[in-house]
Amino acid sequence: MNFAEKTAVKIFKKQNIRSIKPAGSSFIQKYKIAVYVPLKSVDELTFAMASAGAGKIGKYSVCSFRSTGVGTFMGGEGTSPVVGKKNRFEMVEEVRLEMICDGNLLDKVFDTIYNVHPYEEPACEVYKVLVRNQDQSKRRFVVTLKSKIDIKSILSKVHTILDLKMVPGKISKLKIRKVIFDYSGNLDNDHYAKFEESKNKVLYIRKNKKILNIELK
C-alpha cells in the first residue's frame, strides 16, 4: 500500500472506504534570482551561484535560463567601472541570468554574487515564485467514506495528543463522509483540487511534525 492507503486504513475501517484519490498538487514558495552580467563572466557566475545552493530543480543542479541584451550605465564620481570610464554613457552586451533558490539560501547566494560579479554594483532582482512539489503531492489525498463518521472519532485517530475538549461540541458531533488530508507540510497551501458540489461538509486536515490545522468547509 502507498502512503495514502496506509493512512486511510489506519484511521478508517477498510470496509468503510469508498475511494482514495489524489487531492491536487502541492506548491511551495521559492525565489527566482535574476542578475545581469557581462557575457564573458556568465559561466563563472553561474557555477558560483550553483555552489552556493541556487539552480536546483528536483534532482537537477546548475539549472538556469539566459537571455541576452544590452545594458547601459554611467558611473558617477568615486566609481571605477570595469567597462568604460566614469561620467561617460556606456553600452555593454550582457546576459540576464535567472536561477531558482530556496529562501534560506538567499543571503549566501547574494554574498556569492557580490564576491564573484565583476561589476562594483551588480544589478540583481528577486521574485517570489510557486513551484510544484512533486514528491509531497503524493501526501495530499481525499478519502470518501461509504458511511458518515463523526469528526471527534476521526480527530482522535489523526492526532493522539489532541485535546478533544478544545473542539466545539456542535462540530465534534458532526458526521461527514469526505476528508481531505494534506501531510505535505505546507500549511499555507490553498491549492486544492475542485471537488463536485455537495451539501455534505468536507473536513480538511493539514499536518506536519509540529502543527495540526483543521478546517470544515
C-alpha positions in Angstrom: 0.0 0.0 0.0 1.1 3.6 -0.6 1.2 6.4 2.0 -2.4 7.5 1.3 -3.8 4.0 1.6 -1.9 3.2 4.8 -3.1 6.4 6.4 -6.7 6.0 5.4 -6.9 2.3 6.5 -5.3 3.3 9.9 -7.9 6.0 10.6 -11.0 4.4 9.0 -12.1 0.9 8.7 -11.1 -0.5 5.3 -14.6 -1.7 4.6 -15.9 1.8 5.1 -13.6 3.4 2.5 -15.3 4.1 -0.8 -12.4 5.7 -2.6 -8.9 7.3 -2.1 -7.9 9.9 -4.7 -5.1 12.5 -5.1 -6.2 15.9 -3.7 -4.4 18.1 -6.2 -1.0 19.5 -6.4 1.2 20.8 -3.7 3.1 24.1 -4.2 5.9 25.6 -2.2 7.3 29.1 -2.3 10.8 29.6 -3.7 12.6 32.6 -5.1 14.0 33.4 -8.6 17.1 35.5 -8.7 17.8 37.5 -11.9 21.2 39.1 -12.3 22.7 41.0 -15.2 26.3 40.0 -16.0 28.8 40.5 -19.0 28.8 37.7 -21.4 32.4 36.7 -20.6 31.6 36.3 -16.9 28.3 34.4 -17.1 29.7 30.9 -16.8 31.8 31.7 -13.8 28.9 33.4 -12.0 26.5 30.5 -12.9 28.7 27.9 -11.3 29.5 30.1 -8.3 25.7 30.6 -7.6 25.1 26.9 -8.0 27.8 26.1 -5.5 26.0 28.4 -3.0 22.8 26.5 -3.5 21.0 28.2 -6.4 19.7 26.4 -9.5 18.4 23.2 -8.0 15.2 21.7 -9.6 14.4 18.3 -8.3 17.4 16.0 -8.9 19.0 18.5 -11.3 21.6 21.2 -10.4 23.1 24.2 -12.1 19.7 25.0 -13.7 19.5 28.4 -15.2 18.0 30.5 -18.0 19.9 33.1 -20.0 18.7 35.8 -22.3 21.0 38.4 -23.9 20.6 42.1 -24.3 22.3 45.5 -24.0 22.9 47.1 -20.6 23.6 50.8 -20.1 25.1 52.8 -17.3 27.1 55.8 -16.4 29.4 55.8 -13.4 29.5 58.8 -11.2 32.3 60.4 -9.1 34.0 57.9 -7.0 33.3 54.9 -9.2 35.8 52.7 -11.1 33.8 51.0 -13.9 35.1 47.7 -15.1 34.0 48.6 -18.6 34.5 52.1 -20.0 35.1 55.3 -17.9 33.2 57.2 -15.3 31.0 60.1 -16.3 30.5 58.5 -19.7 27.5 56.7 -21.0 28.4 53.1 -21.7 26.6 50.2 -23.5 27.6 46.6 -22.8 26.4 43.3 -24.1 25.0 41.5 -21.1 23.2 38.3 -20.1 20.2 38.2 -17.8 20.9 35.1 -15.7 18.0 33.5 -13.8 18.2 30.8 -11.2 15.8 29.4 -8.6 16.7 29.5 -4.9 15.4 28.4 -1.5 14.6 31.3 0.9 17.1 30.1 3.5 19.9 30.3 0.9 19.3 33.8 -0.4 21.9 35.6 1.7 24.5 33.0 0.8 23.8 33.3 -2.9 23.8 37.1 -2.8 27.1 37.2 -1.0 28.5 34.9 -3.7 27.1 37.2 -6.4 28.8 40.3 -4.9 32.1 38.4 -4.4 32.2 37.0 -7.9 30.5 39.5 -10.2 32.9 41.8 -12.0 30.9 45.0 -11.5 31.1 47.2 -8.5 27.3 47.3 -8.3 25.7 44.2 -9.7 22.1 44.6 -10.8 20.1 41.9 -9.1 16.3 41.2 -8.8 14.4 38.7 -6.6 10.9 37.3 -7.3 8.7 35.1 -5.2 7.6 32.1 -7.2 5.4 29.0 -6.5 6.9 25.7 -7.6 5.1 22.4 -7.7 6.3 19.9 -5.1 6.3 16.6 -7.0 7.2 14.4 -4.0 4.9 16.0 -1.5 1.9 15.9 -3.9 1.7 12.2 -3.1 1.0 13.1 0.5 -2.2 15.0 -0.4 -5.3 12.9 -0.9 -9.1 12.8 -0.4 -10.9 9.9 1.3 -14.6 9.3 0.6 -16.4 7.1 3.0 -19.4 4.8 2.5 -21.0 5.7 5.8 -20.6 9.0 7.7 -18.3 9.2 10.7 -18.4 11.9 13.5 -15.4 14.4 13.4 -14.5 13.6 17.0 -13.8 10.0 16.2 -11.6 11.0 13.2 -9.6 13.5 15.1 -8.9 11.1 18.0 -7.1 8.8 15.5 -5.4 11.6 13.5 -3.6 13.2 16.4 -3.3 11.1 19.6 -2.3 14.1 21.8 -5.0 16.4 20.6 -7.2 17.7 23.4 -10.7 16.9 22.0 -12.3 19.1 24.7 -11.0 22.1 22.7 -13.2 21.1 19.7 -16.6 22.8 20.0 -19.3 20.3 20.8 -21.5 21.0 17.8 -18.6 20.5 15.5 -17.2 17.4 17.1 -20.6 15.6 16.8 -21.0 16.4 13.1 -20.8 13.4 10.8 -19.0 13.7 7.5 -18.3 11.4 4.5 -15.3 13.2 2.9 -11.9 14.1 4.4 -9.1 15.8 2.6 -5.6 15.2 4.0 -2.6 17.4 3.4 0.5 15.9 5.0 2.9 17.8 2.7 4.0 20.1 5.4 2.8 23.2 3.5 0.2 24.6 5.9 -0.2 27.8 4.0 -1.1 25.9 0.8 -4.6 26.7 -0.6 -4.1 25.0 -3.9 -6.7 22.2 -3.6 -8.4 20.4 -6.4 -12.0 21.2 -7.1 -14.4 18.6 -6.0 -18.0 18.0 -7.1 -20.6 20.2 -5.4 -22.2 18.5 -2.4 -24.4 19.5 0.6 -22.2 17.5 2.8 -19.4 19.1 4.8 -15.8 18.4 3.9 -13.1 18.1 6.6 -9.6 19.5 5.7 -6.8 18.1 7.8 -3.3 19.7 7.3 -0.5 18.3 9.4 3.3 18.4 9.7 5.5 17.3 12.6 4.6 20.2 14.9 1.3 21.7 13.6 -2.2 20.3 13.1 -4.6 22.6 11.2 -8.3 21.6 10.8 -10.9 23.2 8.7 -14.5 22.4 8.0 -16.0 23.6 4.7 
